[in-house]
Amino acid sequence: MKRIHFLLTATILLTAFLAAFTMHKNQEQEFISYTVDPAKQDLKLYWKNDQGEILKSIQNLKRFVESKDSTLVFAMNAGMYKEDNSPLGLFIQNKKTLVAINNATGHGNFYLKPNGIFYITTDRKALVCKTENFTNTGNVSFATQSGPMLLIDGQIHPSFVKGSTNLNFRNGVGILPNGKALFVMSTREINFYDFAVYFQKAGCTNALYLDGFVSRTYLPEKRWIQTDGNFGVMIGVIEKMK
């Protein structure tokens, strides 16, 4: 009788472990994520090469950074853009404002207010805020505007609907409590609400949607290599070649 009880208990525990493992594995398969410490890693925004040509693809970005004796560690498209691949909203590169803030109203994800800005300061801090809360006193090295916000002060964007059938591949960025930037791309079609929940569960207070079906991520350390694309601004983390 004791043997039967032992086997039953062992079976229940094994089943629970396998279920938990499967849930974790499935969640990992649903999202590709990369955490960046801006204080220690070289995190930048890219748009054009030295000849003024728009880079457009991650492959072109990779070639560009390699021409600077650097290695591309991570890359992702970084916000919405017009048909000519110019940023739809604010773009700051190396402290220069190349495109002004877009406060217009309109249709589409970018205009689903509040939208927001992801930026990196001169003292190497990464931040996400609502567009209306953004200020630049000359201390912003890089910035890109996109929308909508996914999380605002820890709360999911009020326009998002749980169970929505508005499904798409999506990528975004959130800021963790330790100040690190969490970049995430879904590997399956997902709605805005569930995508925001991922950042919320990770502990982010503010998170910003970057783009949808066009999204691509380059992350060799996780064997996720997408080098195509036809983008505007891109995010890149680089390391100097040894």
N, C-alpha and C positions, 0 to 999 in steps of 0.2 A: 504494500500500500504506500509506504514511504517512497519507494522507487518511482511509482506512478506519479505521486505528488511532485517529486523532484523533476521528473521529465516534463511534466505539465508546466511547472514554474520556469524551467529552462527554455521551453518552447515559447512561452509568452514573452520572456525577456528578449529572446533572439528575434522574435517577430517585431517587437517594439524598436529594437536597435536597427533592424533592416529598414523599417518604415521611416525612422528618423534619418538614416543615411540616404535613403532614396529621395526624401524631401530636400535634403541639403544638396544632393547631387543635381536634382532637377532644377533647383534654384540657381545653382552655379551655371548650368547649361543655358538658362534663360537670360543670363546677363553676363557681359564681359565688363569687369571693373578694374580700375587702376587708381591707386592712391598716390598722390604726389605731395611731397614736402617741399613747398616753394623756398623754404629757407636753406635747403640743402641741394635741391635739384634745379637744373636749368630749364625753367618753364617759360615758354614764350608764345606769342601769336605771330603767325606768318600770313602774308598775302601775296607779295611780289618778290621776284628775285632782284639781283643787283642791277639788271638791265631794265627794270620796270615792267617785266612781263609777269602776268598773274600765274602763280604756280599751279593752281587748279586741282591737281591730283596729289595724293600722298606719295606716289612714286616720284613726282617732280620735287616734292619737298625733301624726300630722302636724298635725292641726287644733290640738291642744293646744300643741305647741311653737310653732306659728305665732302663737297667741294671746299668746305671750311674746316676740314680735318676733324669733323665731329661725326658721331654715330646717332642715328635716330632711334631712341628707346621706345617712344610712344607717340602716337599721333591720332588726331580725331578732327573732324570738321567742327567749326567753332561758331556757328550762328548763321542766320539766314542772309540771303544775298539776292541781288537783282539778276536779270537775264545776262547782264554783261559781267557777272561775277564780282561786282562791287558790293560792299557791305550794305545791307538794308538799313542798318542803324549805326550807332556810334562805333568807331574803330580808332583806337589809339595804339600806336606802335612806337616804341622807344621814346616815350613822352610826347610824341607829336600827334595831334588830333588830325587824322586824315579824312575822317567822315564824322559829321556832327551828329548829336543825339537826334533820334527820330521820335518826336512827340505826337505824330499824326494819329488819326483814327482811321480804321479801315477794316477790311475783311481778312481772315486767315489767322493762323496761329500767332504770328508776330504781334498782331494787334489785339489779342485777347488779354486785355488789361487785368491786373498789372503785368506788364512785361518787365524785363530786368537786364542787368548788366553784370557780367563776370569781369573782374579786373585784378590786376597784380600791381601792388604798390612798389615804390622805389626801395622800400625796406623789406621787400620780398615777402609780402603777405598776400594771400589769395582771398578774395571776397566776392560775395554775390549779394546784390541788393535790388530793390525795386528801382526802376528808372527814375522815378520822382525823388528818390532819396540819394541819388548819386551826386557826389561833389568831387571836384578835382582842383586842388590847390597847387598843382604842379607836382604832386606826389604819386601820380599814376603812370606806370611804365607801359602797361598794356591794358586794353579794354575791348570787349566786344558786347554788343547789345543783341538780345534775342527775346523770344517770348513764346509762350507765356512763362511766368514764374511757376515752378512746380510746388515749392514750399515757401510760405511767407511766415516768418517767425514761428516755425514749427508746424504750421497749419497748412493743409492741402488747399490749393487754389479753389476758391468758392465755385468756380464754373465747372469743375470736374465732377463727373457723375459715376458713382460706383456701378459697375456692371455695364458700362457704356460699350456699345458695339463699334465705336470709332477706334479701330485697331490699326496700328502701324508699327514699323520698326522705329525706335526712338533713341536719341542720345541726349545726355545732359550732364550737368556738373552741380555738385553740392559742396558745401563747406562743413567739415567735421568739427566737433568740439575742440579738437587739438590744433585746429587751424589748417589742417591738411585739406587738399582739394580731392574730392572723389569724382572721378569721371566714369560714367556708366553708359553702356549701349545694350539695348535688348537684342537678343539673338532670335527672337520671334516677335510676331505682331502683338502689340499690347496697347491697352487704352491709357489715357493720361492719368487716371486715378491710380491704377495699379503701379504705374511707373513712379508716380510721386510717393506712393507707399514704400517703395524700395528705399528711397532716400530717407524717408521718415524713420524707418526701422533701423537704418544705418546710423542714425543719430544726428543727421543734418538739420540745421535750423532753417537755412535758406538754400534753395536749389533752383536751377534755371534750365529750362528746356532749350536745347540747341537746334535740333532739326529732326526730320522724320525719315521717310523711305530712302532718301539719298545717303543716309548716314553710313560712315565707314570708320573703322578703327584699326590701327596698326599696333599690335602688342606681341612681339615675337616671344617674350618670356612665357606667354600663355598659349603659344602656337596659334595666335589669331592674327593673320596677316592679310589685310585688305589694302592694296596699294593703288586702287583705281579712284575714280571720283572726278567731279567737275565742280569744284567748290569756289567759295570766296575765301574767307579767313579760315585758317587751320590752327589747331593747337599742336605744339610739339614739345617734347622733352628730349633734350640732347645730352650727350656726354662727349667730352673731348677724347679723341683717339689716343691711345697710349703708344 
